[in-house]
Amino acid sequence: MKKMSTLGWIAMILLIVGGLNWGLIGLFNFDLVAALFGALSLVTRVIYILVGLSAIWLIFSVSKRD
């Protein structure tokens, strides 16, 4: 089994943060990212974009493994 690259770890952390955030939204209608950085502020939008890009990157990296 190959070791995960630094980019892979960053993508995994971002997906965990995104998954937890969606769990909070679903359970409590509370968006932690928006609460911390402002609703649809530039930082919030960048975080959402990075989570989405991480998902795409991991889809392709997992499909290329052994």
Order of alpha helices (4+ residues) and beta strands (2+ residues): alpha-alpha-alpha
